[in-house]
Amino acid sequence: MSQVIIKDDEVDIVIGALQSDLTSFMEEWRPFFSRFHLIIVQDPDLKGDLKIPEGFNLNLYTKSDIDRVVGPVSNSISFSGYSCRHFGYLMSRKKYIITVDDDCTPARDTNNKITDAVSQHIINLTTPATPFFFNTLYDPYVDGSDFVRGYPFSLRTGVECGLSCGLWLNLADLDAPTQALKPELRNSRYVDMVLTVPARTMLPVSGINIGFNSELVGPALMPAFRLAKEGKLRWETVEDIWSGMCVKVVCDHLKIGVKSGVPYVWRQERGNAVESLKKEWEGVKLMEDVVPFFQGLRLSEGAVTAEDCVGEIASKVKEVLGGNDPMFARAAETMVEWIKLWKRVRAAE
């Protein structure tokens, strides 16, 4: 992999804390987190103080901080559960943001070497993406690869990458029905590969392990879509899936790339898939309407920033999906409120 000089002061690592004792998690990640600034956001539903080991440069935000910053903007924006990490996105002023769930530890590659997920995300974000023509050798910018015969030279400079989607070993990010039917299924394949997701192709983005360029797409990663019976576990939410489709539409419109592949993290087991199925099934059914909607979505030439794009997407959600289910109407309202909050917080600097 080509080496990229990483400026430590350009990176924030955002952690959403859903457990009160982060000692084990932080110590596992110390070799890779300690050189960067961290933003830890405590789930506002988690009572008591967090237990965090010393030796990290960090800001900790709790429910009182969220209430102080957000104020009476709207009751539609919730930072409960995994949504708390979005408050960290809101407060960060760094160009690059990396986020990893607090039930994940560093992964090992095929040589049993611990991988540096933070550096790999930065490499993905600081090398070009190629969304407009697929290269069959995958990422043409890594050592040992290049563009294949027939790849247009006019497209070989690529475009900026806005989002890096990492993967998981051990417990894959399956939905509750699949995990319930295949309780023993684990992902043990480490594939050292990165590819650019083609333009106009949707993907299920998971907030478990991602990096993004906040200057390009930050406002599009938002806590907007919540299920009526939403729980605390990944199996019980679709918020990051919804946000991911929004950000992919934004990237396609603004000609920004999205990558998927390494880095991996090792994901621990948490929760019961059968019980979670009762909460997530509603979201599984809704996706059948959501995916075609996003696949056909086109934005106007007047949308030139991520904020503009999210506003137009919200309008289309309300117009096209709002009558199908009240959750869509609420999501559209939340998206509008989120952009107002994003602008207000930054204007107050």
C-alpha positions as CSV (number, residue, x, y, z in Angstrom):
1,M,0.0,0.0,0.0
2,S,1.3,3.4,-0.9
3,Q,2.3,5.5,2.1
4,V,0.3,8.7,2.8
5,I,1.5,11.3,5.2
6,I,-1.2,11.7,7.8
7,K,-1.5,15.0,9.6
8,D,-2.6,14.2,13.1
9,D,-4.4,17.5,13.6
10,E,-6.7,16.7,10.6
11,V,-8.3,13.7,12.2
12,D,-10.9,13.1,14.8
13,I,-11.9,9.7,16.0
14,V,-15.5,9.6,17.1
15,I,-16.7,6.9,19.5
16,G,-20.3,6.4,20.5
17,A,-20.3,4.9,24.0
18,L,-23.1,2.5,24.7
19,Q,-21.3,0.8,27.5
20,S,-20.2,2.4,30.8
21,D,-16.7,0.8,30.9
22,L,-14.6,1.6,27.9
23,T,-11.3,0.5,29.5
24,S,-10.9,-2.8,27.5
25,F,-12.0,-1.1,24.2
26,M,-9.7,1.9,24.6
27,E,-6.7,-0.2,25.6
28,E,-7.1,-2.5,22.6
29,W,-7.1,0.6,20.3
30,R,-4.5,2.6,22.2
31,P,-1.7,2.0,19.6
32,F,-3.8,3.5,16.9
33,F,-5.9,6.0,18.8
34,S,-3.3,7.7,21.0
35,R,-1.8,9.9,18.4
36,F,-5.2,11.5,17.4
37,H,-7.8,13.6,19.1
38,L,-10.9,11.6,20.2
39,I,-14.5,12.7,20.6
40,I,-16.4,10.3,22.9
41,V,-20.2,10.8,23.1
42,Q,-22.0,9.0,25.8
43,D,-25.4,7.5,24.9
44,P,-27.8,10.0,26.7
45,D,-29.8,7.0,27.9
46,L,-26.7,5.5,29.6
47,K,-26.7,6.5,33.3
48,G,-23.6,7.2,35.4
49,D,-20.1,8.2,34.5
50,L,-18.0,6.5,31.8
51,K,-14.9,4.7,32.8
52,I,-12.1,5.8,30.4
53,P,-8.4,5.0,30.9
54,E,-5.9,7.9,31.0
55,G,-3.4,8.8,28.3
56,F,-5.8,9.9,25.5
57,N,-6.4,13.4,24.1
58,L,-10.2,13.5,24.1
59,N,-13.4,15.5,24.6
60,L,-16.2,13.7,26.4
61,Y,-19.8,14.8,25.7
62,T,-22.7,13.7,27.8
63,K,-26.5,14.3,27.8
64,S,-26.1,17.7,29.4
65,D,-23.7,18.8,26.6
66,I,-26.2,17.5,24.0
67,D,-29.0,19.4,25.6
68,R,-26.9,22.6,25.8
69,V,-25.7,22.5,22.2
70,V,-28.9,21.3,20.5
71,G,-31.3,23.2,22.7
72,P,-35.0,23.5,21.6
73,V,-34.2,23.0,17.9
74,S,-36.6,20.1,17.4
75,N,-37.8,17.0,19.2
76,S,-37.3,15.1,16.0
77,I,-33.6,14.8,16.3
78,S,-32.6,12.0,18.7
79,F,-29.0,11.1,19.7
80,S,-30.1,7.9,21.6
81,G,-28.2,4.7,21.1
82,Y,-25.8,4.6,18.1
83,S,-27.1,8.0,17.0
84,C,-25.0,9.6,19.7
85,R,-22.0,9.4,17.5
86,H,-23.6,11.9,15.2
87,F,-23.3,14.5,17.9
88,G,-19.6,13.9,17.7
89,Y,-19.7,14.5,13.9
90,L,-21.6,17.8,14.7
91,M,-18.9,18.9,17.2
92,S,-15.8,17.9,15.2
93,R,-13.9,20.5,13.2
94,K,-11.4,18.1,11.6
95,K,-11.3,17.3,7.9
96,Y,-11.4,13.5,8.5
97,I,-13.5,11.6,10.9
98,I,-13.0,7.9,11.8
99,T,-15.6,6.0,13.8
100,V,-15.6,2.5,15.2
101,D,-18.3,0.8,17.3
102,D,-17.4,0.2,20.9
103,D,-17.9,-3.6,20.5
104,C,-15.1,-3.8,18.0
105,T,-11.3,-4.4,18.4
106,P,-8.4,-4.3,15.9
107,A,-8.4,-7.1,13.4
108,R,-5.5,-9.3,12.3
109,D,-4.6,-9.8,8.7
110,T,-3.7,-13.1,6.9
111,N,-0.2,-12.9,8.4
112,N,-1.7,-12.5,11.9
113,K,-0.5,-8.9,12.0
114,I,-2.7,-6.4,13.8
115,T,-4.0,-3.9,11.3
116,D,-4.2,-0.1,11.6
117,A,-7.7,0.7,10.7
118,V,-7.3,4.4,11.2
119,S,-4.4,4.8,8.8
120,Q,-6.1,2.6,6.2
121,H,-9.2,4.8,6.3
122,I,-7.1,7.8,5.8
123,I,-5.3,6.1,2.8
124,N,-8.7,5.4,1.3
125,L,-9.8,8.9,1.8
126,T,-6.7,10.6,0.5
127,T,-6.2,8.6,-2.7
128,P,-8.6,9.1,-5.6
129,A,-11.7,7.1,-6.2
130,T,-12.9,5.8,-9.6
131,P,-16.7,5.7,-9.6
132,F,-17.3,6.3,-13.3
133,F,-15.6,3.3,-14.8
134,F,-14.8,0.0,-13.0
135,N,-11.2,-1.1,-12.8
136,T,-11.1,-5.0,-12.8
137,L,-7.9,-4.9,-10.7
138,Y,-9.9,-3.0,-8.1
139,D,-8.0,0.0,-6.6
140,P,-5.5,1.1,-9.3
141,Y,-3.6,3.4,-6.9
142,V,-2.2,0.7,-4.5
143,D,1.3,-0.7,-5.0
144,G,1.3,-3.6,-7.5
145,S,-1.8,-2.4,-9.3
146,D,-2.7,0.0,-12.1
147,F,-5.4,0.7,-14.6
148,V,-6.2,-2.2,-17.0
149,R,-6.2,-2.1,-20.8
150,G,-9.3,-0.2,-22.1
151,Y,-9.6,2.1,-19.1
152,P,-10.1,5.6,-20.5
153,F,-7.1,7.8,-19.8
154,S,-9.4,10.8,-19.3
155,L,-10.8,9.1,-16.1
156,R,-7.5,7.9,-14.6
157,T,-7.0,10.9,-12.4
158,G,-10.1,9.8,-10.5
159,V,-12.1,12.0,-8.1
160,E,-12.0,12.8,-4.4
161,C,-13.1,10.1,-2.0
162,G,-15.7,11.2,0.5
163,L,-16.5,8.0,2.4
164,S,-14.5,4.9,3.3
165,C,-16.6,1.8,4.4
166,G,-14.6,-0.7,6.4
167,L,-15.6,-4.3,7.0
168,W,-15.8,-6.8,9.9
169,L,-14.3,-10.1,10.9
170,N,-16.1,-12.6,13.2
171,L,-19.7,-11.3,13.4
172,A,-20.6,-9.9,10.0
173,D,-23.1,-7.1,9.7
174,L,-26.1,-9.3,8.9
175,D,-29.7,-8.4,9.4
176,A,-31.7,-10.1,12.2
177,P,-33.5,-12.5,9.9
178,T,-30.3,-13.8,8.4
179,Q,-28.5,-14.0,11.7
180,A,-31.4,-15.8,13.3
181,L,-31.5,-18.4,10.5
182,K,-27.7,-18.8,10.5
183,P,-26.7,-18.3,14.1
184,E,-23.3,-20.0,13.6
185,L,-22.3,-17.9,10.5
186,R,-19.1,-16.0,11.0
187,N,-17.0,-14.0,8.6
188,S,-13.4,-15.3,8.7
189,R,-12.2,-14.2,5.3
190,Y,-9.7,-11.3,5.3
191,V,-9.6,-9.9,1.7
192,D,-6.9,-7.3,1.4
193,M,-8.8,-5.2,-1.2
194,V,-10.4,-1.8,-1.7
195,L,-12.8,-1.0,-4.5
196,T,-14.7,2.1,-5.5
197,V,-18.5,1.6,-5.5
198,P,-19.7,2.5,-9.0
199,A,-21.8,5.7,-9.5
200,R,-25.6,5.2,-9.3
201,T,-25.1,2.0,-7.3
202,M,-26.5,1.9,-3.8
203,L,-24.9,0.1,-0.9
204,P,-25.8,-0.7,2.7
205,V,-23.4,1.6,4.7
206,S,-22.8,0.5,8.3
207,G,-21.6,2.9,10.9
208,I,-19.7,0.1,12.6
209,N,-16.4,1.0,10.9
210,I,-16.2,4.1,8.6
211,G,-14.1,7.1,7.7
212,F,-15.3,10.2,5.9
213,N,-14.2,13.6,4.7
214,S,-16.4,15.9,6.8
215,E,-15.8,18.9,4.6
216,L,-17.3,17.0,1.6
217,V,-20.0,14.8,3.0
218,G,-20.3,15.5,6.8
219,P,-23.8,16.9,6.8
220,A,-25.1,13.9,4.9
221,L,-24.2,11.5,7.8
222,M,-27.2,12.2,10.1
223,P,-29.5,10.7,12.6
224,A,-32.7,10.8,10.5
225,F,-34.6,7.5,10.2
226,R,-35.8,5.7,13.3
227,L,-38.0,2.6,13.5
228,A,-41.1,2.8,15.8
229,K,-39.7,-0.1,17.9
230,E,-36.0,0.7,17.4
231,G,-33.6,-0.9,19.9
232,K,-30.0,-0.4,20.8
233,L,-28.3,-3.0,18.7
234,R,-27.2,-2.9,15.1
235,W,-29.8,-5.6,14.3
236,E,-32.5,-3.3,15.6
237,T,-31.7,-0.1,13.6
238,V,-31.6,1.0,10.0
239,E,-30.6,4.6,10.6
240,D,-27.1,4.1,9.2
241,I,-28.5,2.3,6.2
242,W,-30.8,5.2,5.5
243,S,-28.0,7.7,6.0
244,G,-25.7,5.7,3.8
245,M,-28.1,5.8,0.9
246,C,-28.4,9.6,1.4
247,V,-24.7,10.1,1.4
248,K,-24.3,7.9,-1.7
249,V,-26.8,10.0,-3.6
250,V,-24.9,13.1,-2.5
251,C,-21.6,11.7,-3.6
252,D,-22.9,10.6,-7.0
253,H,-24.4,14.0,-7.6
254,L,-21.3,15.9,-6.5
255,K,-19.0,13.5,-8.3
256,I,-17.3,12.2,-5.1
257,G,-16.2,8.6,-4.6
258,V,-17.2,6.0,-2.0
259,K,-14.9,3.1,-1.3
260,S,-15.5,-0.3,0.4
261,G,-13.1,-3.0,1.7
262,V,-10.2,-2.8,4.1
263,P,-9.8,-1.9,6.9
264,Y,-11.4,-4.7,8.9
265,V,-12.2,-4.7,12.6
266,W,-13.0,-7.7,14.8
267,R,-16.6,-7.5,15.9
268,Q,-17.8,-9.0,19.2
269,E,-21.1,-10.7,19.7
270,R,-23.8,-8.7,21.3
271,G,-27.5,-9.3,21.7
272,N,-30.0,-11.9,20.5
273,A,-31.0,-12.0,16.8
274,V,-34.3,-13.6,17.4
275,E,-35.4,-11.0,19.9
276,S,-34.0,-8.2,17.7
277,L,-36.0,-9.5,14.7
278,K,-39.2,-8.3,16.4
279,K,-37.8,-4.8,16.3
280,E,-36.1,-4.7,13.0
281,W,-38.6,-6.5,10.8
282,E,-40.5,-3.3,10.2
283,G,-37.3,-1.8,8.7
284,V,-36.6,-4.9,6.6
285,K,-40.0,-4.5,4.9
286,L,-39.5,-0.7,4.4
287,M,-36.3,-1.2,2.6
288,E,-38.2,-2.7,-0.4
289,D,-39.7,0.8,-0.9
290,V,-36.6,2.8,0.1
291,V,-34.0,1.2,-2.2
292,P,-35.9,1.9,-5.5
293,F,-36.6,5.4,-4.3
294,F,-32.9,6.2,-3.8
295,Q,-31.9,4.4,-7.0
296,G,-34.1,6.7,-9.1
297,L,-33.3,9.9,-7.2
298,R,-31.7,12.7,-9.1
299,L,-30.9,16.2,-7.7
300,S,-30.9,19.6,-9.4
301,E,-27.9,21.4,-10.7
302,G,-28.5,24.0,-8.0
303,A,-27.5,21.5,-5.3
304,V,-23.8,22.2,-5.0
305,T,-23.0,21.3,-1.4
306,A,-23.9,18.4,0.8
307,E,-26.3,20.6,2.8
308,D,-28.1,21.5,-0.5
309,C,-28.3,17.9,-1.5
310,V,-29.8,16.7,1.9
311,G,-32.4,19.5,1.7
312,E,-33.5,18.3,-1.8
313,I,-33.5,14.6,-0.7
314,A,-35.7,15.5,2.3
315,S,-38.2,17.3,0.0
316,K,-38.3,14.2,-2.3
317,V,-38.7,11.8,0.7
318,K,-41.7,13.8,1.9
319,E,-43.2,14.1,-1.6
320,V,-42.8,10.5,-2.8
321,L,-42.6,8.4,0.4
322,G,-44.3,10.5,3.0
323,G,-47.7,9.1,2.3
324,N,-46.6,5.5,2.4
325,D,-45.6,5.5,6.1
326,P,-45.4,8.3,8.8
327,M,-41.8,7.2,9.5
328,F,-40.8,8.6,6.1
329,A,-42.5,12.0,6.8
330,R,-40.7,12.1,10.2
331,A,-37.4,11.3,8.5
332,A,-37.8,14.1,6.1
333,E,-38.5,16.5,8.9
334,T,-35.5,15.4,10.8
335,M,-33.2,15.8,7.8
336,V,-34.3,19.4,7.5
337,E,-33.8,20.0,11.2
338,W,-30.4,18.4,11.1
339,I,-29.2,20.7,8.3
340,K,-30.4,23.7,10.3
341,L,-28.6,22.5,13.4
342,W,-25.4,21.7,11.4
343,K,-25.4,25.3,10.0
344,R,-26.3,26.9,13.3
345,V,-23.5,25.2,15.3
346,R,-20.9,26.1,12.7
347,A,-22.2,29.7,12.4
348,A,-21.7,30.1,16.2
349,E,-17.9,29.5,16.0
